[in-house]
Amino acid sequence: MRAAVEQDVIRDNDGNLESRSLTFQLRDFANNLATTFPDANLNEVITLHYGDLANYLARAEKFQAQKQRPNLDNMGILEPSPPAEELTAEDEKKFHDLENQSSARSEALDPDH
């Protein structure tokens, strides 16, 4: 998605970043700073690189996308669970035979069983 600052492109449609920056001075943020902060250096330069702006924008877009995506758990809509494995008649016979063999062994080893 393309992003611009006062018609200056910071990220094009392909996501490529410009290697420029915005510069501000503290005096750009309020008219009465000199009165409120007489000892402040109001000519102090603040540089904000377009790459940093694009990163902030990408994080905000990701956050917004996550916020807008419905949470199925909260809506009471859960994905269906896979069907339980069912034993076939052949499997039941096999397990029944194994149980009988185990019981027979136990009786052979311990007649009081």
N, C-alpha and C positions, 0 to 999 in steps of 0.2 A: 504494500500500500504506500502511496506517495505521501510525504509529509513536507510542509513548507512553513517557513517563518517569514512573515511579511513578503510573501511571494518568492522567497528564496528557498529553493529546494534543499532539504537536508538529507532526504532519502528518496531515491527514485522508485518507480514502479517495480523494478527488479530487486529492490532492497540495497542497491549500491549507495554508499555514503559519500557525501562531499567532505573534503578534508579542510573545511573552513571552520570558522567559529564566530560567535557573537561576543562583543565586548561591551561592558557596561562600566559606569563609574558609580560610586555610592550616591552621588548627588542626583543620579537619574531616578532614584526610588522615592523621593519625597521633596517637597518644596522647603520645608522648615527644618531640615536636618542640621543646617549650620547653627540655627538657634538652639535646637534641642541638644546637639552634640558639638559644642564650639571647638573642641580639641580634635575632632575626628578629621582624618585625611579624606575629604570628600572626592578627591581626584584618584583615589585608589581604584585600580582597574580590576574588574572581574571578567575572566574569560570563560565562556561556556562553549566547548567544542561541539560541533554537529554530531560527532560520534556519540558523545555523552547524551545529547538530546535524543538521538535515535534509540539508544539503549533504554532510556526512561520510557520512551514511547512504546517500544517493544514489550517491556515489562507491563505497562498499563494495558496494552492490547491483550496480552496473555491473561492477565488478571480479569479483564472484562469478559473474555471468552469463557473462562472457568466459571465466572459468576453467572453467566447467562445459560450455561449448559445445565439441563435439568438433572437433578440428583434423583435417580430412580429409587434409592432406598428411602429417601424422605417422602416420596410421593406414594409409597406403599406398593410400588411396582418393582417386583424382584424378577430377576431372570429365572426362568424355570430350572429346577435342579435336574440333573441327568436322571433318567429312569433307574430305579434300583435294579441291581442284577438279580435275576430270578434263576432259581435252580431248575434245571430240566429234570424230567423223570429219570433219565440216565444218571445224572449227578446225584440225585437223592438215593438211588439204589446203590451207587458206589459208596456214598458216605454211610449208608445203613450197613453195608457189608463190612466197612472198616470198623464201625462201632462194634459189630458182632465179633470180629476178629480180636479186637482189643479186649472185649469182655471175656472171650474164650481164653486168651493169654493170661488175663488176671486170675481167672478161676484155676488155670493150670498151675500158676505160681503160688496161689494162695487158696487152698480148697475151702477155707472158711469165708471167703469173699462172697 
